[in-house]
């Protein structure tokens, strides 16, 4: 999920002209993963993870040589309704403790266009690790107008199957497929 971040890796951005990869830190204040699912055919449910951390190793000359690592606590989930959050954290779904983490580590990047790529990586969720592919787009690469340093911004999407991660309660009535949309910014590390 959190990985979606590597969209910034897909284009030869003007901010990094060196041959070696440069490290970018995810801007936790501008990093969100929004998920959606069908609820019994009556409505679409939404939730979000925000404020996560991670690093992007960005190679502007060879974006396919870039990489990303991200992690965040399961309990950082936002649902907009406390009872829903508590249900998601219960044994019906995650059975989450305070130290349960979601992690994403990229394993490969296929550049598909001037500012697009497919980022493949290992997503660990609820103690299960599966390969996922993030369809990523570099939104912008350049100097941040307020911070005065190199910045990347990107979006990514993917679909997860809940039951693959042992959180498939009530499927198929509550959709087993969950759509993810990721938006984040990353700043060049000091």
C-alpha positions, -999 to +999 in steps of 0.1 A: +000+000+000+025+025+012+048+019-016+028+036-041+053+061-035+077+053-062+058+069-089+084+096-085+110+072-096+096+067-131+107+098-149+140+115-155+132+143-132+151+175-136+160+177-099+185+149-099+211+148-126+237+127-109+244+091-118+239+077-083+205+073-067+195+101-043+175+095-011+141+111-006+121+110+026+083+107+025+066+138+037+044+123+063+021+154+063+013+148+026+011+111+024-023+093+022-036+059+012-074+060+006-091+026+004-127+018-008-149-013-008-185-022-016-207-026+015-234-051+008-242-035-025-258-006-007-229+018-004-191+023-009-171+024+023-139+045+026-110+046+049-075+061+050-040+056+063-020+088+067+012+101+082+033+071+072+071+071+068+096+057+043+124+064+019+127+065-018+161+059-035+156+078-067+178+074-098+168+101-123+190+087-150+177+051-146+143+052-128+140+014-130+170+012-106+151+032-080+135+017-049+111+024-021+104+013+015+074+023+035+059+014+069+030+024+091+010+011+120-022-008+112-038+013+140-032+045+120-063+036+100-089+064+098-125+053+091-145+083+102-165+063+127-150+049+159-171+018+160-160+009+125-124+014+134-128-008+164-145-035+143-116-034+118-091-038+146-110-067+161-104-104+155-131-102+127-104-085+107-069-075+118-069-085+155-044-056+156-021-047+184-003-014+189+029-026+172+013-043+141+028-027+110+021-025+073+052-025+052+060-023+015+094-029-001+098-025-038+114-054-057+113-040-093+102-011-114+090-012-150+090+022-166+059+024-189+059+060-201+075+094-197+060+098-161+045+064-154+057+030-141+046-003-126+062-007-092+063-043-080+069-050-043+063-071-013+033-059+008+031-072+044-003-068+059-018-087+088+013-109+090+010-120+054+034-110+026+022-109-010+035-093-042+016-063-054+019-040-084+014-003-081+003+016-112+022+049-105+024+084-120+049+111-113+028+142-107+057+166-104+094+168-097+112+200-089+120+225-062+094+229-035+083+266-036+081+269+002+109+245+013+134+255-014+147+220-020+141+191-044+107+174-040+087+146-057+050+141-059+031+111-072+000+089-072-005+052-075-034+027-075-038-010-070-064-035-060-060-058-030-080-090-022-088-089+015-089-126+019-053-129+006-043-111+039-067-130+062-090-101+066-118-114+043-146-114+069-181-112+054-169-116+018-185-116-008-212-095+008-186-069+017-164-069-013-132-090-011-115-065-035-104-033-020-093-004-042-063+017-031-054+051-042-021+065-029-009+101-030+023+113-015+052+137-016+088+131-008+116+156+000+153+151-007+170+139+024+196+161+041 
